[in-house]
Amino acid sequence: MVRRVWKEDFRIIGYYTGLITIGVGLLMLVPMVTSLVFREWESAVDFGLSIVLTLLVGYVLALVSRTKNTPGLTHAMVIAAGSWLVAMVLSAVPYVLSGHALSLLDACFDTMSGYTTTGLFLLQDLDHISQGLNMWRHLLTYVGGQGIVVLALTFLIGSTGGAYKLMVGEGKDEKLVPNVRHIAVQIWRISLIYLLIGTGVLGILAIVGGMKPQLAFFHGAYIFMSAWSTGGFAPYSQNMQYYHSLPMETVSMVFMVLGSFNFALHYAVWTGNRREILHNVEIVSFTITVLTTFSLTCLALMQRGVYPNAVALFRRGFFQLLSAHTTTGQSNIYARTFVRDWGSLGMLALTIAMAIGASAASTGGGFKGMRMGIIFKGIVTDIRKLLSPERAIVVGHYHHIRDNTLTDGTVKSAAVIVVLYVLIYVVGAVVGMAYGYPMADTFFESVSAGSNTGLSCGVTQATMPTLLKIVYIVEMWMGRLEFLSVFTLFGFIAASFRGLKRQKVAG
Amino acid sequence: MKGRVAACVAVTMLLLALVPSQTLAEEPPLVTTTQLVEQSATWDGKTVSFKGEVLEDVLARADGTWLNLSDGNNTAMGIFVPKTVSMPTISWAEDYRTIGDTVLVTGVFHRACVEHEGETDIHALSVVVVRQGSTKENPIHRDRVVWLVVLALALAVVMWFYYRKPGENLSPHEDP
């Protein structure tokens, strides 16, 4: 039975959504300052206008629904899913004002892609956008990777009673330390330290590669944010091809892999538990699936003679495979090369890698290594049970931070989420096929959107059908939040309408 | 006499017909990024002409220089200019406030370059600046400034209400 929706429910949801929206408005100060530094006055005005509008929406929401009550699990789920939609629309304002987005829908597509760390884009004439807008695109990815709610928790909300539930609603369900605000602070501490290291290293490599020093560190920051957050954006339309630099691609690969790891694993290693890397179920799962899908990629590329030698095959093939598997989406080949040169088998290998994706509670998407490990161990345990004497008690285990017992409930929850991912991948592909796109292309693109990867084989363009854009936006949103909070939002809306009907009948 | 004139006319016509076609055959075809990527196998190893705007960074390396030339909406190609090829001065490279020089490159297209570990690129044989770049106008929209002021005032009022007496108008603790 679904519970009734009360006025206070709306207050709690409105108040916390308002606070998160204020956080988004304050975040826009960073691109505005960037525009001012580069003397892009018109872009700075656009950001100024966007900031004021976003803050106004946030403060009005917070003012009209101010409450002392803390969110319960239902509220937290609705707040997490709803605030991502509000943030998507308001963050799209600078895109629209820049004139580089053909419509508000296209702008929303790009901001959802940024927040969900997907990396698909519909922005026009990307090679001529302002530094401010470039900073905004990459900052969205960086913040989206850690989580908008995590950001608001760190700076605005604090350790309220429902704070942990808010984080769970956003897909960050690892309790690193007992205090929720401290968890958020830990996540940001880890990310900011890596940001400094990544920007420095990539900036120096960019200077060595011939870039102007004043721009090199900005590019270093952009590429780091894109790799660490498994986002996949880059300042130019050629993506990583723009730099013609093996060292930059190599460093980027390192950050992609680090970003795809569970924050709990990072925290364990940072606090001295280095052996965790060797035993963690997600690392084992990731290693096995990377090796398997890379073998398949090599087979496809060698069969078709795509690259002239092993070095070329490794530089292009392995980079693309890792980019797909970590759900980053950075690319050192052209989008249409997948279709024209890599062929069906090569695209299938990348599609499988994208579908599996990164680790749980990381910046990445997809099924997640944890679920793959749990389902695999569940199958092995079931086989062991069948082969053991009837009286024998066979219990499965998996290692994540500590040894955990494998229960039927754990396996079932993992399987349910995987099935839901498969469902959105298929729905996206079917809609694409209905518009006449080839099957391999639509599956590739749909899985890329649903797993928040961002690699494209050319389907994603401003000219693609409106419905397909909406389907991809929903796929990105659901995939990033891992369904539950989105379903709760739908349920909450349905319950609200039912309540209204009941009131009318009573009246 | 008539026969001579007719022969002269015929020879002239033949020359006129042959000379331009020969010249055309020697000129490498002007191609776009889309053509090169979509028909990469067809163009692989062929000498082509490519025209585009120089993007922001001209990347000088030990063995040559990399240029990225934009030839349309979100399409660009990497051009490698070896040290042996003379490189013209690039006065204007693209940025937000600048339109970069337009450059015409003649070179060999590689679908997957052996020298650059599988990169899709053009190795230049000649590089010519065909149009100088210029500055670009990005005017401030006055109506947006007006909106900015109006919304800022509205925000100030809302913030004043919000921070005036914190907690005064909080909703009671109802258990939903």
HADDOCK unambig.tbl for C-alpha pairs under 7 A between the chains (distance, minus, plus):
assign (segid A and resid 6 and name CA) (segid B and resid 176 and name CA) 5.88 0.50 0.50
assign (segid A and resid 8 and name CA) (segid B and resid 174 and name CA) 6.87 0.50 0.50
assign (segid A and resid 8 and name CA) (segid B and resid 176 and name CA) 6.14 0.50 0.50
assign (segid A and resid 9 and name CA) (segid B and resid 176 and name CA) 6.44 0.50 0.50
assign (segid A and resid 42 and name CA) (segid B and resid 138 and name CA) 6.62 0.50 0.50
assign (segid A and resid 42 and name CA) (segid B and resid 139 and name CA) 6.43 0.50 0.50
assign (segid A and resid 42 and name CA) (segid B and resid 140 and name CA) 4.71 0.50 0.50
assign (segid A and resid 45 and name CA) (segid B and resid 145 and name CA) 6.96 0.50 0.50
assign (segid A and resid 48 and name CA) (segid B and resid 148 and name CA) 6.96 0.50 0.50
assign (segid A and resid 49 and name CA) (segid B and resid 148 and name CA) 4.91 0.50 0.50
assign (segid A and resid 52 and name CA) (segid B and resid 151 and name CA) 6.27 0.50 0.50
assign (segid A and resid 52 and name CA) (segid B and resid 152 and name CA) 5.82 0.50 0.50
assign (segid A and resid 52 and name CA) (segid B and resid 155 and name CA) 6.88 0.50 0.50
assign (segid A and resid 53 and name CA) (segid B and resid 151 and name CA) 6.58 0.50 0.50
assign (segid A and resid 56 and name CA) (segid B and resid 155 and name CA) 5.13 0.50 0.50
assign (segid A and resid 59 and name CA) (segid B and resid 158 and name CA) 6.68 0.50 0.50
assign (segid A and resid 59 and name CA) (segid B and resid 159 and name CA) 6.70 0.50 0.50
assign (segid A and resid 60 and name CA) (segid B and resid 158 and name CA) 6.62 0.50 0.50
assign (segid A and resid 63 and name CA) (segid B and resid 162 and name CA) 5.74 0.50 0.50
assign (segid A and resid 66 and name CA) (segid B and resid 170 and name CA) 5.52 0.50 0.50
assign (segid A and resid 66 and name CA) (segid B and resid 171 and name CA) 6.69 0.50 0.50
assign (segid A and resid 67 and name CA) (segid B and resid 170 and name CA) 4.96 0.50 0.50
assign (segid A and resid 67 and name CA) (segid B and resid 171 and name CA) 5.05 0.50 0.50
assign (segid A and resid 68 and name CA) (segid B and resid 170 and name CA) 6.50 0.50 0.50
assign (segid A and resid 68 and name CA) (segid B and resid 171 and name CA) 6.97 0.50 0.50
assign (segid A and resid 68 and name CA) (segid B and resid 173 and name CA) 7.00 0.50 0.50
assign (segid A and resid 69 and name CA) (segid B and resid 173 and name CA) 6.25 0.50 0.50
assign (segid A and resid 124 and name CA) (segid B and resid 73 and name CA) 6.51 0.50 0.50
assign (segid A and resid 124 and name CA) (segid B and resid 74 and name CA) 6.87 0.50 0.50
assign (segid A and resid 125 and name CA) (segid B and resid 73 and name CA) 4.93 0.50 0.50
assign (segid A and resid 125 and name CA) (segid B and resid 74 and name CA) 5.33 0.50 0.50
assign (segid A and resid 126 and name CA) (segid B and resid 74 and name CA) 6.01 0.50 0.50
assign (segid A and resid 127 and name CA) (segid B and resid 74 and name CA) 6.66 0.50 0.50
assign (segid A and resid 128 and name CA) (segid B and resid 95 and name CA) 6.40 0.50 0.50
assign (segid A and resid 128 and name CA) (segid B and resid 96 and name CA) 5.60 0.50 0.50
assign (segid A and resid 129 and name CA) (segid B and resid 96 and name CA) 5.98 0.50 0.50
assign (segid A and resid 130 and name CA) (segid B and resid 96 and name CA) 5.21 0.50 0.50
assign (segid A and resid 209 and name CA) (segid B and resid 59 and name CA) 6.41 0.50 0.50
assign (segid A and resid 209 and name CA) (segid B and resid 61 and name CA) 6.75 0.50 0.50
assign (segid A and resid 210 and name CA) (segid B and resid 59 and name CA) 4.37 0.50 0.50
assign (segid A and resid 210 and name CA) (segid B and resid 60 and name CA) 5.21 0.50 0.50
assign (segid A and resid 210 and name CA) (segid B and resid 61 and name CA) 6.65 0.50 0.50
assign (segid A and resid 211 and name CA) (segid B and resid 57 and name CA) 5.93 0.50 0.50
assign (segid A and resid 211 and name CA) (segid B and resid 59 and name CA) 6.08 0.50 0.50
assign (segid A and resid 237 and name CA) (segid B and resid 74 and name CA) 5.31 0.50 0.50
assign (segid A and resid 237 and name CA) (segid B and resid 75 and name CA) 6.70 0.50 0.50
assign (segid A and resid 238 and name CA) (segid B and resid 76 and name CA) 6.54 0.50 0.50
assign (segid A and resid 242 and name CA) (segid B and resid 68 and name CA) 6.82 0.50 0.50
assign (segid A and resid 307 and name CA) (segid B and resid 112 and name CA) 5.99 0.50 0.50
assign (segid A and resid 307 and name CA) (segid B and resid 118 and name CA) 5.94 0.50 0.50
assign (segid A and resid 308 and name CA) (segid B and resid 114 and name CA) 6.16 0.50 0.50
assign (segid A and resid 311 and name CA) (segid B and resid 117 and name CA) 6.14 0.50 0.50
assign (segid A and resid 312 and name CA) (segid B and resid 117 and name CA) 3.95 0.50 0.50
assign (segid A and resid 312 and name CA) (segid B and resid 118 and name CA) 4.59 0.50 0.50
assign (segid A and resid 315 and name CA) (segid B and resid 117 and name CA) 6.63 0.50 0.50
assign (segid A and resid 316 and name CA) (segid B and resid 118 and name CA) 6.81 0.50 0.50
assign (segid A and resid 336 and name CA) (segid B and resid 37 and name CA) 6.76 0.50 0.50
assign (segid A and resid 336 and name CA) (segid B and resid 38 and name CA) 6.82 0.50 0.50
assign (segid A and resid 337 and name CA) (segid B and resid 37 and name CA) 6.71 0.50 0.50
assign (segid A and resid 340 and name CA) (segid B and resid 38 and name CA) 6.60 0.50 0.50
